[in-house]
Amino acid sequence: MRLKGKVAIVSGAGTIRPGMGNGRATAILFAKEGAKVACVDKNLSSAQETADIIKAQGGEAIAMQADVTQEKEAKALIQAVVSEYGKLDILFNNVGVGFGSAGLKVSEEDWDTIMSTNLKGILFLSKYAIPEMAKYGGGAIVNNSSGASFVAHQIYAYSTSKAGVNALTRCLAVGAAKYNVRVNCVAPGLIETPMVQPVMGEKRDYAITTRVPMKRHGKPEEVAYAVLFLASDEASYITGQTLSVDGGVSVF
Ligand SMILES: NC(=O)c1ccc[n+]([C@@H]2O[C@H](COP(=O)([O-])OP(=O)(O)OC[C@H]3O[C@@H](n4cnc5c(N)ncnc54)[C@H](O)[C@@H]3O)[C@@H](O)[C@H]2O)c1
C-alpha cells in the first residue's frame, strides 16, 4: 500500500484499441497500492473500463471525460477531482499520440495535433494541479515522455514533442519545488501497448533484436512500476529527472 490515502489522476487512462496501455496499467497499480484514482480520457467508455477493472479488484476509482489539450477542460477536471475526493496528491500525465508521415513529409495538421496533445495537456493539468497539491503540503507529477525524445525518431513531431516533455518536466520541477511538488518523467522504450499495435510485426521485431539489449518489448506494467516509484514518497528527493524504462536501449 505505497499510495495509501493518496488521490491520483491518470490522464489517458483508457486505450485507443482494446488492451493494456501505460495509463490503464498505472491506474490499476496506483489503486492496488491504495490510491483513489480518477481515470481520465477523452474517450469516456475506455476510461470507464479502466475504472471498472479497478473496482472489480476492490479498489476505488472514478471515470472522467476530458480533452486535456483544452485549458478549460483541464481546469474543470482538476476541480471535479478535488470536489469528489477532497484533495489531489498525484498526477500522471500520460496522454500522448504519435502518428503521421515520417520525416519532412509530416502534414501541418499532424504536426500541430501531436505537439498540442503531447505538451499542452501536461502544461494545463499541472497548472491547476500544483496549487491544489500545495494546499495539502505537496505532491508528485509524473509525465510520460519516450525514448524517442533522445534520438532522431522517424516521426519528427513525436520525437520533438517528447524532447519538449523532458524540458517541460525540468521547468515544472524547478517552479513547483517551493510547494513541495516533485515533477519527473518516464521515458519508455518499445512497450507492447495498443498504440503501437499498427507498427508491430517484422520491422519492429528486427528493432527489438538489434537495438534492445534485453531483446524483448517492455510491458505497460513495467512502465507502471517506474511511475509508481516516482509518484510515491520513496522518491521524496527526486525531481526534474527523466527515468528510462527501455530494456537498455538508451545506453546501447
Ligand atoms: N507504447 C509505447 O511503446 C510507448 C513508448 C514510449 C512512450 N509512450 C507514451 O505512453 C503514453 C501512453 O501510450 P499508450 O501506448 O499506452 O497509448 P494509448 O493510445 O493506448 O493510450 C493513450 C490514451 O490517451 C487518450 N488521449 C489521447 N488524446 C487525449 C486527449 N487530448 N485528452 C484526453 N485523452 C486523450 C486516448 O484516448 C487513449 O486512451 C503516450 O504518452 C505515449 O507517447 C508509449
Ligand as a Chemical Component Dictionary entry (heavy atoms), coordinates in Angstrom:
data_LIG
# 
_chem_comp.id                   LIG 
_chem_comp.type                 NON-POLYMER 
_chem_comp.pdbx_formal_charge   0 
_chem_comp.three_letter_code    LIG 
# 
loop_
_chem_comp_atom.comp_id 
_chem_comp_atom.atom_id 
_chem_comp_atom.alt_atom_id 
_chem_comp_atom.type_symbol 
_chem_comp_atom.charge 
_chem_comp_atom.model_Cartn_x 
_chem_comp_atom.model_Cartn_y 
_chem_comp_atom.model_Cartn_z 
_chem_comp_atom.pdbx_ordinal 
LIG N1  N1  N 0  3.733  2.237  -26.278 1  
LIG C1  C1  C 0  4.973  2.614  -26.397 2  
LIG O1  O1  O 0  5.857  1.915  -26.958 3  
LIG C2  C2  C 0  5.362  3.944  -25.833 4  
LIG C3  C3  C 0  6.718  4.250  -25.805 5  
LIG C4  C4  C 0  7.095  5.474  -25.277 6  
LIG C5  C5  C 0  6.158  6.349  -24.772 7  
LIG N2  N2  N 1  4.834  6.025  -24.811 8  
LIG C6  C6  C 0  3.877  7.001  -24.289 9  
LIG O2  O2  O 0  2.966  6.377  -23.390 10 
LIG C7  C7  C 0  1.746  7.154  -23.376 11 
LIG C8  C8  C 0  0.557  6.240  -23.487 12 
LIG O3  O3  O 0  0.725  5.446  -24.587 13 
LIG P1  P1  P 0  -0.022 4.064  -24.829 14 
LIG O4  O4  O 0  0.851  3.319  -25.764 15 
LIG O5  O5  O -1 -0.392 3.449  -23.546 16 
LIG O6  O6  O 0  -1.254 4.642  -25.645 17 
LIG P2  P2  P 0  -2.805 4.510  -25.835 18 
LIG O7  O7  O 0  -3.003 5.202  -27.135 19 
LIG O8  O8  O 0  -3.296 3.123  -25.676 20 
LIG O9  O9  O 0  -3.413 5.416  -24.673 21 
LIG C9  C9  C 0  -3.471 6.800  -24.774 22 
LIG C10 C10 C 0  -4.838 7.286  -24.318 23 
LIG O10 O10 O 0  -4.823 8.711  -24.359 24 
LIG C11 C11 C 0  -6.097 9.157  -24.758 25 
LIG N3  N3  N 0  -5.993 10.516 -25.292 26 
LIG C12 C12 C 0  -5.396 10.909 -26.447 27 
LIG N4  N4  N 0  -5.517 12.242 -26.587 28 
LIG C13 C13 C 0  -6.196 12.696 -25.497 29 
LIG C14 C14 C 0  -6.605 13.988 -25.059 30 
LIG N5  N5  N 0  -6.357 15.077 -25.803 31 
LIG N6  N6  N 0  -7.265 14.095 -23.887 32 
LIG C15 C15 C 0  -7.531 13.005 -23.140 33 
LIG N7  N7  N 0  -7.181 11.751 -23.501 34 
LIG C16 C16 C 0  -6.503 11.607 -24.670 35 
LIG C17 C17 C 0  -6.550 8.147  -25.808 36 
LIG O11 O11 O 0  -7.967 8.164  -25.954 37 
LIG C18 C18 C 0  -6.014 6.828  -25.226 38 
LIG O12 O12 O 0  -6.996 6.183  -24.449 39 
LIG C19 C19 C 0  1.889  8.175  -24.514 40 
LIG O13 O13 O 0  2.273  9.424  -23.979 41 
LIG C20 C20 C 0  2.991  7.596  -25.364 42 
LIG O14 O14 O 0  3.660  8.577  -26.113 43 
LIG C21 C21 C 0  4.414  4.840  -25.342 44 
# 
loop_
_chem_comp_bond.comp_id 
_chem_comp_bond.atom_id_1 
_chem_comp_bond.atom_id_2 
_chem_comp_bond.value_order 
_chem_comp_bond.pdbx_ordinal 
LIG N1  C1  SING 1  
LIG C1  O1  DOUB 2  
LIG C1  C2  SING 3  
LIG C2  C3  SING 4  
LIG C2  C21 DOUB 5  
LIG C3  C4  DOUB 6  
LIG C4  C5  SING 7  
LIG C5  N2  DOUB 8  
LIG N2  C6  SING 9  
LIG N2  C21 SING 10 
LIG C6  O2  SING 11 
LIG C6  C20 SING 12 
LIG O2  C7  SING 13 
LIG C7  C8  SING 14 
LIG C7  C19 SING 15 
LIG C8  O3  SING 16 
LIG O3  P1  SING 17 
LIG P1  O4  DOUB 18 
LIG P1  O5  SING 19 
LIG P1  O6  SING 20 
LIG O6  P2  SING 21 
LIG P2  O7  DOUB 22 
LIG P2  O8  SING 23 
LIG P2  O9  SING 24 
LIG O9  C9  SING 25 
LIG C9  C10 SING 26 
LIG C10 O10 SING 27 
LIG C10 C18 SING 28 
LIG O10 C11 SING 29 
LIG C11 N3  SING 30 
LIG C11 C17 SING 31 
LIG N3  C12 SING 32 
LIG N3  C16 SING 33 
LIG C12 N4  DOUB 34 
LIG N4  C13 SING 35 
LIG C13 C14 SING 36 
LIG C13 C16 DOUB 37 
LIG C14 N5  SING 38 
LIG C14 N6  DOUB 39 
LIG N6  C15 SING 40 
LIG C15 N7  DOUB 41 
LIG N7  C16 SING 42 
LIG C17 O11 SING 43 
LIG C17 C18 SING 44 
LIG C18 O12 SING 45 
LIG C19 O13 SING 46 
LIG C19 C20 SING 47 
LIG C20 O14 SING 48 
# 
